[in-house]
Structures are given as structure tokens and as C-alpha cells.
Amino acid sequence: MEDKKEEEKKVEPQKEEEPKKDDDKKDNPPKSEEPKEEDKKETQNESKKESNTLTLQEQRNFIQQIIKNDLDNDKPAHKKSEIKESYPFWETQPVLQFNKESDIKFGEIWKDHKVEDQPKEPFPLPEPGLEWKDVDMNQQNEIDKLYEFLKTNYVEDEDHMFRFDYSKDFLKWHLTSPNYCPEWLISIVQLDTKKNKKKMVGFIAGIPIKVCIHGYDLELAEIDFLCVKKEFRNKRLAPLLIKEVSRRIHLRNKWWAVYTSGTMLPKPFCETTYYHRNLNVKKLVDVHFTYLPHNMNMARAKNVYKLPTELPISGFRPMEEKDVDQVQVLLENFEKQFKVHGYYDKDLVKHWFIPRKNVVYSYVRENKENKITDFISFYNLPSSILQHESYKKLMAAYSFFNINTTITVKEIMKCALILAKNAGFDVFNCLNIMNNEEAFQDLLFGKGGGKLKYYFWNFVCPPTEPKDLSLVLM
């Protein structure tokens, strides 16, 4: 169904790819029921015996097996089965197409645009009872309605086991960044005549950001949370939401946008992959988020993935407001090395990185001269677990920025893992953008099953490798 695919703005919560056996059949995932008493004793004995015998080489052998499974299961980018024959809506938009070459190699596609030529009224909706409504993020009852709508209708994995569960505080944080435009937070509501109430059936959001694209600075809109209620996905509301948010962005004299999707659309400038580091392997296996290799039992897996509780690097502490100036300089210098990156002034640094309980976690490393030399940040994006009797929520930390100037990428990433584990997270998710991939192998990250594609609207960007990208969209 075209609308369903078009509304999937963000990649679904990805499970790790299930490793294959030699006979090319998948392992049966472990069951979540309590093990038998004799199995408990055997596991305890194995754990005691193996705790002193697990060598670094054994850990490396284990991750090499994971990597082999990744390579066996991996498929080329833009594989034919992923690209549809036609994209009726996207073929009307100023984006690169799969089936024809563009004369434009870099820069704007649609150039003949003027604010005065844009429609002043919203686009008509397809049936009576539907109407446009701005979502006021300063009203708690409206935040509550948006939260409930996304919780029950937003992206879930293809097996219908996990669905993103953005918290109310997260939504407030993300959608009210400095200089945000209230009219870019758009819903479609339907009047329920029996209850005399209006219920949300569609939503899309835009926030203003500034990016550098291969040396060219551009102020544009980041588009997020495109979502249509399941029962309404045959009414072509997703294209209308995109057209309406575009109209409102144009009225602000902005003509470009950036967005991500797990679905293949015309035409990504960068394809990235999520990697996962197990923090609570028992829970992750129980809920079928990940799978153990066929020659690895749970006691050994716990030993392999075990992390210390203390940081191996001294000097880290939670970021405070007094650190904003130094973090801004650190971030600005870090971003310059990437071909596509965002900009963060002091107001943005304060908004995005000052720690917020259960939303964003940031840590700075300060030397004896009170100079901040290294920076860690990750945010909290849990998923609802849809098909498990005991577990209802998967606590996932998502890597934001890790900036190292005095320690290695591996060292700073290990500190991030320990901080996330100590904060109660089950898994640490990280895209292979920036220099993140340098730490994946040694720190036992496993490759996720899906790709996150990056797109520009009305701007041609040369194909960009993930290591050259520093743009985190949530």
C-alpha cells in the first residue's frame, strides 16, 4: 500500500540479524520461560568455570563469527527488490529519481520559487469530518494526545514485535528546539460525532536546522514523525501531510528539507546501518531482539558482553550549563571534518545536550586546567514490546555525539556503553556514521537488520559515505 510505505518516515526499531546455521536455516530463538532447576545448576557451574577462562582471543573469535553472519546476510545497496517500478507521489516532487539521470549534479532542483506564489490556504482534505489542526507543544493535553497517537500508530518492525515509544518529555524536547515554528507541527483530526471529540488520524513535524552540504551552507527543515492512523492509510493522507508541511515551510521562505526513512524512496544520498551493542543480553534474547550463535549458551554470552561498572578513563562528569561554551567549540571543530554535517550554536547546544532526565544524557571530560577535551552524548528512545508476557518495554540508548581529542574512539565508546548500562539501558544503538565504526568490532557491536536512508528534498547532494556524514535525525 503506497500510503503505508510513504508514511514510514523513520527506520523501524531493528532487531539484530538472526545468524544462520550451516544448513541455512535460522536458529530457533530461546524461549523466555524459567529454565529447569538442573539447567540452572549447569549454567551456574559453566559461568563459574568460564569466568576465569574467557580470553581476549575468545572474544575476538566470537565477534568474528558475528561479522561473518553480517557479511553472509548483507545485501547490496539499492538492490532491485527494494526499488519499486514507480513512485507516483515522489515522481511529482523535486527529488532525484531512480529511472532517469539528472542534469543537476549538485544544488537546487526547483529554483523558480517565490513566497507570494504559494497557496495561502491549507490543501483540501479528502472527506468531510477531517480537518487540519496545529499541535501546540505548550499545552500538556495536546502533548498527551500526540504521545498516544504515535505510541499506537508509529513505526514498528516488520514482525510486529517492537514499536517506537517516544516519551512525552522527548517529544517536547525534540519539537520545541530554538526558533521552532509552531505551524510546522501539523495534525489531521477527525470529529467523533458520538463523543463530540476530535481524534488525531495523521501527523507530521518540521523543525528548522542549518546544515553544511559538501561546503555549501543551507537553512532547511528537518521532517520527522510522518504518521497516519492505520485505518486511514488508504485515503492518501501521507502525501497531503507532506504537501501541507512543504507549503508552510515555503511561506517561511525555506525551500529545502532533509529526512530519513527505513523505506527505499527516490533517492537517498546516503545509506547507513544501525549497529547494536547488547547490554542486557538475557532480556534481549528473551524478547527475540537478538539471537545467540548456535555454539554459545547464555552463561557464556553474559560473560562475553559483561562491562565494568567503573569508567576506565577518569575525568568524565555530567554536562552542566556552565560547559555550553566549551562544548560548542568542541562540537564545531569536530563537525568540520565531515562532508555533510549540522551546525550547533550556543542556544542549540544548550537545548540539545544539557542533560534531561530520561531523555538525553551528556558527559564531559575535563582536564586539570578545567578544559573540556572529550564529550559523550546519547538519548533515550525505548520501544514497546508488543508480544511478550513479562517484558513490555525495551530500553534503548541511541548514540548522539562522541567527540574524542585525548582518547581513542574505542575508549570513548566504551565509556558510553558503561554509562548507558549503569543508567539501566538494555541495548546501545549506533549508526555507522562519523567515526563510530572504528569501535564496533572490538566492542562487540552486532549489525542490525535494516538500513536508514538519508534524503534531501529539492537539493542534489553527491553520494556520501556514512563515515563522511555527521547528521543525527531522531
C-alpha positions as a printed Julia matrix, in Angstrom:
474×3 Matrix{Float64}:
   0.0     0.0     0.0
   1.62    3.2    -1.2
   0.47    5.41    1.7
   1.78    2.99    4.3
   5.23    2.95    2.76
   5.32    6.72    2.28
   4.37    7.4     5.86
   7.26    5.4     7.29
   9.48    8.37    7.89
  11.94    6.7    10.21
  13.53    3.28   10.22
  11.7     0.83   12.43
  13.32   -0.45   15.64
  15.64   -3.02   14.15
  16.41   -6.39   15.63
  19.86   -7.79   15.01
  20.01  -10.11   12.04
  19.47  -13.69   13.05
  22.62  -15.74   12.47
  22.34  -18.63   10.0
  23.34  -22.22   10.61
  25.34  -24.21    8.09
  22.1   -25.67    6.66
  20.9   -22.09    6.02
  18.05  -22.44    8.49
  17.61  -19.93   11.27
  18.23  -20.9    14.87
  15.14  -21.22   16.97
  15.19  -18.28   19.4
  15.49  -19.2    23.08
  12.22  -19.38   24.94
  11.61  -16.93   27.75
  10.23  -19.34   30.33
  12.16  -20.06   33.52
  14.86  -22.72   32.95
  14.63  -26.06   34.71
  16.44  -26.47   38.01
  19.07  -28.8    36.55
  19.7   -26.31   33.74
  20.15  -23.53   36.32
  22.81  -25.56   38.13
  24.58  -26.38   34.88
  24.53  -22.72   33.81
  25.87  -21.61   37.2
  28.67  -24.16   37.03
  29.54  -23.14   33.47
  29.55  -19.48   34.48
  31.94  -20.14   37.35
  34.2   -22.27   35.18
  34.24  -19.88   32.23
  34.63  -16.63   34.19
  38.38  -17.21   34.57
  38.98  -18.78   31.16
  37.4   -16.28   28.75
  40.34  -14.79   26.89
  40.56  -11.74   24.65
  41.15  -14.09   21.72
  37.92  -15.94   22.51
  36.04  -12.64   22.48
  37.58  -11.77   19.13
  36.66  -15.19   17.74
  33.09  -14.58   18.89
  32.79  -11.21   17.17
  34.41  -12.61   14.02
  31.57  -15.12   13.89
  29.07  -12.27   14.27
  30.82  -10.37   11.44
  30.73  -13.45    9.2
  26.98  -13.7     9.77
  26.66   -9.99    8.92
  28.51  -10.49    5.64
  26.54  -13.61    4.77
  23.24  -11.84    5.38
  24.18   -8.45    3.94
  22.79   -7.36    0.58
  23.99   -4.7    -1.85
  22.66   -1.17   -1.5
  19.79   -0.25   -3.87
  19.03   -3.9    -4.56
  16.39   -4.29   -7.26
  13.81   -5.84   -4.97
  13.93   -2.76   -2.76
  13.23   -0.29   -5.57
   9.68   -0.22   -6.89
   8.81    0.27  -10.55
   7.17    3.61   -9.86
   6.64    6.14   -7.08
   3.54    8.12   -8.15
   3.82   10.76   -5.44
   7.6    11.13   -5.33
   7.79   11.45   -9.12
   5.95   14.77   -8.71
   8.48   16.06   -6.15
  11.83   17.84   -6.68
  13.95   14.81   -5.73
  16.34   12.61   -7.69
  14.65    9.69   -9.46
  15.86    6.13   -9.95
  14.75    5.81  -13.57
  16.33    8.91  -15.07
  19.57   10.83  -14.84
  19.52   14.41  -13.66
  21.46   17.18  -15.36
  21.96   18.69  -11.91
  24.91   17.14  -10.09
  24.88   19.47   -7.1
  22.48   22.08   -5.81
  18.86   23.09   -6.07
  16.4    21.24   -8.34
  13.37   23.54   -8.24
  14.65   27.1    -8.46
  11.68   29.14   -9.68
  10.0    29.66   -6.32
   8.52   32.74   -4.66
   6.71   33.08   -1.36
   3.92   35.1    -2.95
   3.15   32.24   -5.34
   2.48   29.74   -2.57
  -1.1    28.8    -1.63
  -2.3    30.78    1.36
  -4.87   28.18    2.46
  -4.29   24.55    3.51
  -4.79   21.78    0.98
  -8.33   20.32    0.92
  -8.8    17.03    2.75
 -10.43   14.04    1.03
 -13.64   13.66    3.03
 -16.0    15.54    5.38
 -15.16   15.41    9.07
 -11.4    15.71    8.54
  -9.62   18.98    9.33
  -6.15   20.39    9.83
  -5.05   21.24   13.36
  -1.74   22.62   14.66
  -0.34   20.79   17.68
   0.54   23.19   20.5
   3.52   21.72   22.37
   2.98   24.2    25.19
  -0.31   22.52   26.09
   0.11   19.3    28.09
  -3.17   17.82   26.86
  -2.01   18.19   23.26
   1.34   16.56   24.06
  -0.63   13.73   25.7
  -2.74   13.22   22.56
   0.31   13.25   20.28
   2.09   10.75   22.51
  -0.86    8.34   22.5
  -1.25    8.67   18.73
   2.41    7.9    17.98
   2.58    5.15   20.6
  -0.18    3.2    18.87
   0.48    4.08   15.22
   4.15    4.92   14.62
   6.87    2.73   13.18
   7.16   -0.89   14.22
   9.43   -3.66   12.94
   8.28   -5.93   10.13
   7.5    -8.78   12.55
   5.24   -6.51   14.67
   7.29   -7.19   17.8
   8.59   -3.68   18.62
   7.22   -0.15   18.15
   8.94    3.14   18.94
   7.7     4.69   22.18
   8.84    8.33   22.2
   8.15    9.73   25.68
   6.17   12.94   26.23
   9.3    14.68   27.5
  11.22   13.53   24.44
   8.56   14.9    22.09
   8.56   18.24   23.9
  12.36   18.38   23.71
  12.59   17.41   20.06
   9.77   19.54   18.66
  10.47   22.8    20.53
  14.1    23.41   19.61
  15.23   27.06   19.44
  13.42   29.06   16.74
  10.96   26.25   16.08
   7.89   27.14   14.01
   4.62   26.16   15.75
   2.74   25.96   12.45
   5.12   23.22   11.24
   3.68   20.78   13.8
   0.62   19.6    11.89
  -2.07   17.05   12.56
  -5.18   15.86   10.77
  -8.11   15.26   13.12
 -11.49   13.61   12.66
 -14.63   14.67   14.5
 -16.13   11.84   16.52
 -19.8    12.87   16.49
 -20.83   10.31   19.12
 -18.36   11.59   21.69
 -18.21   15.13   20.3
 -14.41   14.9    20.34
 -11.68   15.21   17.74
  -9.25   12.33   17.36
  -5.88   12.52   15.64
  -5.53   10.44   12.45
  -2.33   11.92   10.97
   0.73   13.93   11.98
   3.91   15.41   10.54
   6.54   17.7    12.06
   9.21   20.05   10.79
  11.93   21.86   12.72
  14.4    24.42   11.32
  18.05   23.38   11.11
  21.19   24.51    9.34
  23.48   22.08    7.55
  26.68   22.11    5.52
  26.49   20.01    2.33
  29.94   19.46    0.83
  30.97   23.01    1.73
  27.6    24.65    0.96
  25.6    26.04    3.91
  21.83   25.67    3.78
  18.98   26.54    6.13
  16.25   23.97    5.77
  13.61   21.93    7.56
  14.14   18.57    9.22
  10.99   16.49    8.65
  10.03   13.88   11.2
   7.18   11.82   12.69
   5.2    11.35    9.48
   2.45    9.03   10.69
  -1.06    8.08    9.6
  -3.54    6.06   11.66
  -3.66    2.54   10.27
  -7.33    2.66    9.28
  -6.74    5.83    7.22
  -3.72    4.74    5.16
  -5.87    4.1     2.08
  -7.01    7.73    1.96
  -3.72    9.22    0.66
  -3.19   11.34    3.78
   0.6    10.89    3.84
   1.15   12.82    0.57
  -1.22   15.52    1.81
   0.72   15.88    5.06
   3.97   16.22    3.1
   2.48   18.79    0.73
   0.95   20.78    3.6
   4.12   20.95    5.68
   6.01   21.91    2.49
   3.54   24.75    1.83
   4.03   26.12    5.35
   7.81   25.82    5.13
   7.75   27.73    1.82
   5.75   30.53    3.44
   8.78   30.98    5.72
  10.94   31.33    2.58
  12.58   27.93    3.13
  12.75   25.65    0.09
  14.68   22.56    1.18
  14.28   19.69    3.63
  16.12   16.67    5.0
  14.54   13.45    6.24
  15.29    9.78    6.85
  13.4     6.58    6.15
  13.86    2.85    6.51
  11.94    2.5     3.24
  13.64    2.98   -0.12
  12.34    6.18   -1.73
  13.74    8.29   -4.59
  16.65    8.81   -3.94
  18.94    8.6    -0.91
  22.25   10.42   -0.84
  23.49    8.18    1.99
  22.59    4.73    3.29
  23.55    3.97    6.87
  23.24    0.94    9.13
  22.39    0.59   12.8
  24.72   -1.47   14.97
  23.63   -2.79   18.34
  25.66   -3.48   21.46
  23.91   -5.82   23.88
  23.85   -4.53   27.46
  21.2    -6.87   28.88
  21.69   -9.96   26.72
  19.3   -12.19   28.68
  16.38   -9.81   28.13
  17.29   -9.14   24.5
  17.31  -12.87   23.72
  14.09  -13.46   25.66
  12.2   -10.83   23.63
  13.81  -12.03   20.36
  15.6    -8.74   19.7
  18.83  -10.68   19.23
  19.95  -14.28   18.92
  22.9   -16.19   20.28
  25.23  -18.06   17.92
  24.35  -21.75   17.92
  27.54  -22.65   19.82
  27.07  -20.06   22.59
  24.96  -20.54   25.74
  23.57  -17.76   27.93
  26.19  -18.04   30.68
  28.98  -17.59   28.18
  27.14  -14.77   26.38
  26.75  -12.86   29.64
  30.46  -13.25   30.24
  31.35  -12.05   26.75
  29.15   -8.94   26.95
  29.97   -8.07   30.56
  31.05   -4.48   31.19
  32.76   -2.95   34.25
  30.72   -0.58   36.38
  33.55    1.98   36.65
  34.81    4.03   33.71
  38.31    3.04   32.54
  39.01    6.72   31.76
  38.98    9.28   34.55
  37.63   12.82   34.41
  34.11   12.33   32.99
  31.16   14.03   34.69
  27.62   15.02   33.63
  27.5    18.12   31.46
  26.31   21.33   33.12
  25.1    24.66   31.75
  28.5    26.22   32.51
  30.0    23.85   29.91
  27.94   25.11   26.96
  30.61   27.45   25.52
  33.37   24.84   25.57
  31.13   22.06   24.23
  30.0    24.34   21.39
  33.62   24.95   20.33
  34.45   21.24   20.66
  31.43   20.29   18.55
  32.13   22.95   15.93
  35.7    21.75   15.44
  34.58   18.12   15.33
  31.9    18.72   12.69
  34.29   20.36   10.23
  35.87   17.03    9.26
  32.62   15.67    7.74
  31.25   16.39    4.26
  27.64   16.67    5.45
  27.05   17.98    8.96
  24.84   20.19   11.08
  25.56   23.42   12.93
  25.1    23.98   16.66
  25.26   27.48   18.11
  25.26   28.0    21.87
  21.47   28.05   22.14
  21.25   24.76   20.26
  24.0    23.17   22.35
  22.15   24.2    25.49
  18.87   22.78   24.18
  20.12   19.51   22.71
  22.83   18.49   25.16
  22.11   19.76   28.68
  21.03   16.5    30.38
  17.29   15.95   30.76
  16.05   13.12   32.95
  15.14   10.04   30.88
  15.63   11.99   27.64
  19.23   12.95   26.86
  22.48   12.06   28.64
  25.65   14.11   28.16
  29.06   13.86   29.79
  32.21   15.96   29.52
  35.81   15.11   30.34
  37.66   17.94   31.99
  41.42   18.13   32.5
  43.31   19.71   35.37
  43.18   23.1    33.66
  39.35   22.89   33.54
  39.42   22.46   29.78
  36.84   20.1    28.28
  38.64   17.69   25.98
  36.12   14.91   25.3
  32.34   14.62   25.09
  29.78   11.77   25.22
  26.06   12.02   24.49
  23.22    9.59   23.86
  19.43    9.8    24.05
  16.67    7.55   25.34
  14.32    6.05   22.75
  12.56    2.97   24.13
  10.34    0.63   22.16
   7.14   -1.05   23.27
   7.46   -4.84   23.24
   4.25   -6.0    21.61
   4.26   -9.78   22.02
   5.77  -10.73   25.37
   4.05  -11.66   28.61
   6.72  -10.38   31.0
   8.6    -7.57   29.25
   6.67   -4.53   27.98
   9.45   -2.03   27.18
  12.88   -2.28   25.57
  15.18    0.41   26.95
  17.39    1.6    24.1
  20.13    4.24   24.23
  20.92    5.86   20.87
  24.35    7.33   20.28
  24.24   11.1    19.65
  27.77   12.54   19.52
  31.02   11.11   20.87
  33.91   13.56   20.5
  37.41   12.44   21.4
  40.52   14.6    21.37
  42.68   12.96   24.07
  41.47    9.35   23.97
  40.63    6.87   21.2
  37.25    6.26   19.56
  37.19    2.81   21.17
  37.9     4.25   24.62
  35.2     6.91   24.44
  32.66    4.46   23.04
  33.4     2.0    25.83
  32.77    4.76   28.36
  29.44    5.5    26.64
  28.46    1.82   26.87
  29.27    1.69   30.59
  27.33    4.89   31.28
  24.33    3.55   29.37
  24.49    0.19   31.14
  24.69    1.91   34.54
  21.65    4.03   33.58
  19.56    0.89   33.06
  19.53    0.55   29.26
  19.16   -2.86   27.61
  20.88   -2.06   24.31
  23.08    0.68   22.85
  22.27    1.57   19.22
  24.69    3.4    16.99
  24.72    4.32   13.3
  27.88    3.71   11.27
  28.19    7.45   10.66
  31.04    9.76   11.69
  33.93    7.67   13.07
  31.69    5.36   15.1
  32.53    2.23   13.12
  36.12    2.27   14.34
  34.89    0.92   17.7
  32.3    -1.63   16.59
  34.41   -4.76   16.2
  36.43   -4.6    19.41
  33.41   -3.59   21.5
  31.22   -6.43   20.2
  28.59   -4.45   18.29
  26.34   -6.56   16.06
  24.99   -5.37   12.74
  21.29   -4.53   12.61
  18.9    -5.87   10.01
  17.87   -2.63    8.32
  19.21    0.45    6.6
  18.46    4.07    7.47
  18.44    6.18    4.31
  19.08    9.93    4.26
  17.3    12.2     1.74
  17.28   15.84    0.71
  14.18   17.47   -0.75
  14.89   19.96   -3.58
  18.66   19.58   -3.31
  21.06   17.26   -5.12
  23.84   16.06   -2.85
  26.62   13.81   -4.2
  26.52   10.23   -2.89
  28.03   10.36    0.58
  29.64    7.59    2.59
  28.35    7.11    6.15
  31.81    7.94    7.57
  31.5    11.37    5.9
  28.12   12.12    7.45
  27.54   13.81   10.81
  23.82   14.42   10.91
  21.69   12.77   13.6
  17.93   12.88   12.91
  15.65   11.41   15.55
